[in-house]
Amino acid sequence: MAMGSFRFLTAGESHGKGLTMVVEGVPAGLPLGEDDIA
């Protein structure tokens, strides 16, 4: 994976409210909330 790139993996309900998201490539300790991703 190139430096500065992010990888998003999602799983859950395609048309429901349940969704799981894994974001790879985020520096450790970086505060990251839902509003930063949406």
Residue, then its C-alpha position, 0 to 999 in steps of 0.5 A: m500500500a502506497m504511503g498516504s493511501f487509505r483502504f476501506l473495508t465494509a461489512g453489514e446490512s446493505h439496506g439497513k442501519g448496521l454497517t462495520m467499517v475498517v479503515e487501514g492506513v490511518p496513523a496510530g493515535l490520530p483522532l478519527g470520528e464518524d464525521d471525518i469519514a462520512 
